[in-house]
Amino acid sequence: MAEYTHVGPGLPPLHGDSARVLILGSFPSPKSREQGFYYGHPQNRFWPLMAALTGMPVPAHDDIAAKKQMIIQNGLAIWDVIRCCEIIGASDASIRNVEPNHLTDLIARLGVQRVVCNGSTSARLYRKYALPHTGMDCVALPSTSPANASFRLERLREVWGAALGPYLPAGV
């Protein structure tokens, strides 16, 4: 039986001077923490999805600079709902003893117009810990995790595109 590990703090937020959309995960996976950057598991579809939605090339797995540019250039921001927690491996379902990130100030400072959550766990945690403070509900989107095999990339593109399209410079 795997044991709980206390992990955190997670990764710092990624953003430029302003952002129309804040994309929230629950907490960085072990692969992301190892890489020191968001969505670091090679099978996670986040970066190919963002490339499809923004019309930019898919960045190489280890090209952090290209990933940062993609997010910032398109008026997006990335962070996680959780600052620290106890977790078993990468299992969102096992998360307990949560210390949330302080999202309210970031949302106000960047001028965020929409909060989207990458998966149902991040949406549940956002609504529990942040919504009472931000007053801005989130849009729960299907997870880009490889564990979410029921959503192929094309379907993710449809759903995520409907949520993000109006906020992206070129539209979708």
N, C-alpha and C positions, 0 to 999 in steps of 0.2 A: 504494500500500500504506500503510495507516494505521500509525502508529508507536506504540510503547509510551510511556506517560506515567507518571511516578511521582506517585501521589496519596496524600494523607493528611496529617494524620490525618483519619479519617472523622468521623461525627457522635457526640456524646456519648450515653450510654444514656438512654433515657426510662423512668422508673419512679417509683412513689410510695415510701412507706416500706417496703412489702413487695410481693411479687408471687408468685403461685402458678406462673405460666408465664413463661418467657423465650422470646420469639420472636426468632430470629436470621436475619438476611440474611447475604449474603457481604460486600458492600461497597456503600456508597451509589452509585446511578447518577449520571451527570452531572446529570440533572434534579433529583434529590434534593439533591445538593450545591449546585446553583444555588438551590434553594428553601430550603436549610438545614434540611430536615426529611425524615423517612423516607417512602419510597414517593411521591415527588414527581412521578412521571410521570403525567400525567392519565389514561392508559389502564391504569395498573396497577390491578388489582382488589382490592388489599389493603384500602383503606378501605371500599368497599362490602361486602366480605366481613366485615370486623369489625363493621360496622353490622348486617348480617344475623344474625351470631352473637350479638351482645349485645342486640339489640332496640332499639338507638339509631338516630337518624336518620343518614343518610349525610352526613358533613360536607362543606361546600363545599371545593373544591380548595385554597383559600388560608386556610382556617379552622384554623390550627395549634392554637389553644386548644381547639377542639372535639375535635380528634384526640387531643391530650394527655389531655383529660378522659376520652375513651372508653377509652383504654388504662389509665390509672391507676385509674379508678372500677371497672374490671372485674378488678383484680388481675393485670394483665399488665405485661410489660416488653418493650421492644424495644432491640436493639443489633445489631451486626454482628460476625462472627467476625474480620474483618480490620480492623486499625488503619491500616495503610499497605500499599501494594503497587504494582506496575507493572501497567498494564492498557491495553488498546486500547479506547477508547470506553467502552461499557457491557457489553462482552463478558466474562461470567464465565469463559468457556472460555479467555480469554487471560491470566488472572491469573497472575502470577509474582512471585517475590521478596517473599513475604508476611511481614509483621510482624503477628502476631495481637494482638487485644485480650486483656487479662487478665480472663477471665470467672470464674475461681474465686472471687475475693473477692466479686464482685457476686452470684453465685448463693448463696453462704453468707449474705451480709448480708441479702438480700431474702427468704430462706427459699424459694427456688424449688423446686418439686416436679417440674416437667417442663420440659425444653428441647425446643422444636420449631424446626425449620429450614425456612425459606421457600425451598424448592428443593434439588435434589440437590447443587449446588456448595457451598452453605453447610453441608449435612450432612457432606459429604466433608471439608471444611476443619475443621469442628468436631471430627470424629473424629480428624483428624490432629493438630491443635494444642491442643485443649482437653480432650478426653476423658481423656487420660493424667493430667491435673491435677485434673479435677473428679470423675472416677469416675462421672459421670452420663451415660448414653447419651442420644442425641437421637432424636426422631421426625422423619424426613424427610418433609415434606409437599410436594405439588406447588406449584410456583412460581406466585405471583399475577401475575407479569410478563406484559405483553401478548405477549411472545415465546412464551409457553406457550399457544398457541391450541388445543391438543388438550383442555384443561380449561376448559369453560365455567363461569360463575359458580355455577350450581346444583350441578355436580359438585364444585367447590372447596368449596362450603358443606357438602356431605355429608362429604367427607374431613377437612376442617379441623374441622368440628363434632364428628366422632367423637373427634378428638384433644383438642380444647379444651373441649368440652361439660362433662365432669365437673369442670373447674376454674373454670368461669364461675359467678358468683353465681346467675344465673337458670337455668343449664343450657341445653341446646339442644334 
